[in-house]
Amino acid sequence: MSGTLNKVMLIGHLGDAIKMHYFDDKNCIGRFPLATNETYTNKQTNEKVTNTEWHNIVVRNKAAEICEKYLNKGDKVYIEGRLKTRKWQDDKGNDRYSTEIQCVDFTFLTTKNDAAKPGATTADSPPKSNPEKPEGIQEQPNDLPF
């Protein structure tokens, strides 16, 4: 295989609200942390252990606006994208690096019924979105038996 692949697929819960950043040319970026968990049983203590991994998610333009409108802290979401590492300088001039997931597709997994449970906020029924798909193109129904 001579090609390369940079693909990330995550299912997790939002750790905070979407933080939006708007630019002069009417483009925008939304950023939010996503938590994924790994659970296993420690063989020596027979204790259940859960490790949480935090991911920095970046969505752009219309997709960011959709996420801001429909996603709330704690909501479950499927994210598909690619890894991107940014280099930046802190206030002391030191080089720092941040690895982010550049989102290319997402599906909201928290339903209105889940959001209506005590302590949760409600929102209109969110759509499935593919921000890189041109508008007007509709997906074909899935005829698979599973």
C-alpha positions, -999 to +999 in steps of 0.1 A: +000+000+000+016+032-011-010+057+003-014+071+037-044+074+060-052+099+088-086+089+101-101+091+136-135+078+148-147+086+183-178+081+203-178+101+235-195+128+256-190+165+254-170+179+283-181+215+278-202+237+256-190+245+221-167+276+221-172+295+189-147+318+172-158+340+143-136+356+116-140+387+095-148+367+063-179+351+079-161+318+086-161+303+121-146+275+141-162+256+170-140+238+196-150+214+223-135+187+245-148+151+240-143+124+266-139+087+258-137+061+285-119+027+287-131+004+315-114-028+326-111-050+357-078-050+375-068-087+378-050-083+411-076-063+430-107-074+410-116-037+410-133-020+380-110+008+366-121+035+342-096+057+323-109+088+306-091+102+275-098+138+265-098+149+228-098+184+214-125+186+186-125+213+159-155+218+136-158+245+109-184+269+095-219+255+091-210+223+110-198+244+139-230+264+140-251+231+139-230+217+168-234+249+188-272+249+183-278+212+192-250+199+214-248+204+251-223+194+278-227+157+285-243+148+251-231+117+233-218+122+198-200+102+171-171+122+155-151+113+124-121+133+113-083+135+111-055+143+135-038+177+132-010+190+154-007+228+158+025+246+169+020+278+190+039+299+215+028+304+251+030+338+268+067+331+277+077+325+241+080+287+245+069+265+216+039+244+225+020+217+205-017+208+205-032+177+188-067+182+176-093+162+158-104+181+126-140+169+123-153+160+089-185+142+099-206+138+130-237+122+143-256+132+174-263+101+196-282+118+224-319+117+217-346+142+228-358+116+253-323+112+268-319+150+269-353+153+287-341+133+317-338+152+350-307+174+350-304+175+312-313+203+288-336+198+258-331+208+222-348+203+189-342+170+172-307+174+157-299+163+121-270+140+110-245+162+093-216+158+069-201+193+066-181+184+035-210+171+015-224+197-010-259+210-001-287+194-021-272+159-023-292+134-004-280+101+009-296+069-005-315+047+019-296+018+034-310-016+022-287-037+045-305-062+067-285-052+098 
